[in-house]
Structure formats: structure tokens, C-alpha cells
């Protein structure tokens, strides 16, 4: 698959990277259909995030389709084929409040 990878301040490249895998039972794989940059991307681009390692994949606000769910996802509101939007906010994926953060777009 193609991804935008960070290699240092003001050095981002579109590269071919391995397809994602479920690593944690609560992971989900989403096929991205729409995305945009946000203000925090500018901090990363400028090199102000000290934890970044060359080759890290960028992107945290997007819309897409769920293609695989880990075995630990108990949220009855999410299923393969759902269109979802994901924002910068992270959540547990199980409680009522998490459903409001990662919304299925039926």
C-alpha cells in the first residue's frame, strides 16, 4: 500500500509500505477513502515531535471503510463494511462515549 512517511523536518515522502495487520485484538483496519491534514501535521512536518522516527507513517484524521476487526472489539455498532470517520481523539471503542468519537456512517 502507499503511505505518507516522515523522514525528518520538512521531509515527507509517499512510499510503498507493508499492508497493515491486526497486532492487538482491539485493532481495526480501515481502508482510507478521504483524508486531510490538520494543524498537528504541521508540527510533525516542521520536526517538533521528538518521538518521531524516520519512516513513521503519518495520518490520523480520515474517513474510510472497515475491512477487518480484531477479535477483541466488542462494540456491536462497528462491523466490516461500515464507513467510519476517525478523528485525532482516541477512545476505548467499547463505551457509549467512544461510539460518539468513532462514528459509523451508515
C-alpha positions as CSV (number, residue, x, y, z in Angstrom):
1,X,0.0,0.0,0.0
2,X,1.0,3.6,-0.3
3,X,1.6,5.8,2.7
4,X,3.0,9.3,3.6
5,X,6.1,8.6,5.6
6,X,8.1,11.1,7.7
7,X,11.9,11.2,7.3
8,X,12.8,14.4,9.1
9,X,11.9,18.0,9.3
10,X,10.3,19.1,6.0
11,X,11.0,15.6,4.5
12,X,7.8,13.6,3.9
13,X,7.5,11.1,1.1
14,X,4.8,8.8,-0.4
15,X,6.2,5.3,-0.2
16,X,5.2,1.7,-0.6
17,X,4.9,0.1,2.8
18,X,3.7,-3.3,4.0
19,X,-0.1,-3.8,4.3
20,X,-1.4,-3.3,7.8
21,X,-2.0,-6.3,10.1
22,X,-4.1,-6.8,13.2
23,X,-1.5,-6.7,16.0
24,X,-3.7,-6.2,19.0
25,X,-7.1,-7.8,19.5
26,X,-8.7,-4.3,19.7
27,X,-7.2,-3.1,16.4
28,X,-9.2,-2.4,13.3
29,X,-8.0,-2.0,9.7
30,X,-9.7,0.8,7.8
31,X,-9.4,1.4,4.0
32,X,-8.9,5.1,3.7
33,X,-11.2,6.9,1.2
34,X,-10.8,10.5,2.3
35,X,-8.3,12.4,4.4
36,X,-7.0,15.9,5.1
37,X,-4.2,17.5,7.1
38,X,-4.7,19.2,10.4
39,X,-2.7,21.6,12.5
40,X,-0.8,18.9,14.3
41,X,0.5,17.6,11.0
42,X,2.4,21.0,10.6
43,X,4.2,20.3,13.9
44,X,5.3,16.9,12.6
45,X,6.3,18.4,9.3
46,X,8.4,21.0,11.0
47,X,10.1,18.4,13.2
48,X,8.7,19.5,16.5
49,X,7.6,16.0,17.6
50,X,10.7,14.4,19.3
51,X,9.3,10.9,19.3
52,X,9.1,10.6,15.5
53,X,11.4,8.1,13.9
54,X,12.4,8.2,10.2
55,X,9.9,6.1,8.2
56,X,6.9,6.7,10.6
57,X,3.6,6.7,8.7
58,X,1.6,9.9,9.0
59,X,-2.2,10.3,9.1
60,X,-4.7,10.4,11.9
61,X,-7.9,12.1,10.7
62,X,-9.7,10.2,7.9
63,X,-12.8,8.6,6.6
64,X,-12.9,5.0,5.3
65,X,-14.4,1.6,5.3
66,X,-13.7,-1.1,8.0
67,X,-12.1,-4.1,6.3
68,X,-11.0,-6.1,9.3
69,X,-11.8,-6.0,13.1
70,X,-9.7,-7.6,15.8
71,X,-11.2,-10.3,17.9
72,X,-11.3,-8.1,21.0
73,X,-13.6,-5.5,19.5
74,X,-16.9,-5.9,21.4
75,X,-18.6,-2.8,20.0
76,X,-21.8,-4.0,18.4
77,X,-22.1,-0.8,16.5
78,X,-19.0,-1.5,14.3
79,X,-18.7,-4.2,11.6
80,X,-16.8,-5.0,8.5
81,X,-18.1,-2.8,5.6
82,X,-19.1,0.1,7.8
83,X,-18.0,3.5,6.7
84,X,-16.3,5.4,9.6
85,X,-14.7,8.7,10.3
86,X,-11.8,8.8,12.8
87,X,-10.6,12.0,14.4
88,X,-7.5,12.8,16.4
89,X,-9.3,11.8,19.6
90,X,-8.6,8.2,20.7
91,X,-11.1,6.1,22.6
92,X,-11.6,2.7,24.1
93,X,-14.0,1.7,21.3
94,X,-16.4,0.0,23.8
95,X,-18.3,2.5,25.9
96,X,-21.1,4.9,24.8
97,X,-18.7,7.9,24.6
98,X,-16.3,6.0,22.3
99,X,-19.2,5.4,19.9
100,X,-19.6,9.2,19.6
101,X,-15.8,9.6,18.7
102,X,-15.5,6.9,16.0
103,X,-18.9,7.1,14.3
104,X,-20.3,4.6,11.8
105,X,-21.6,6.5,8.8
106,X,-24.5,4.2,7.7
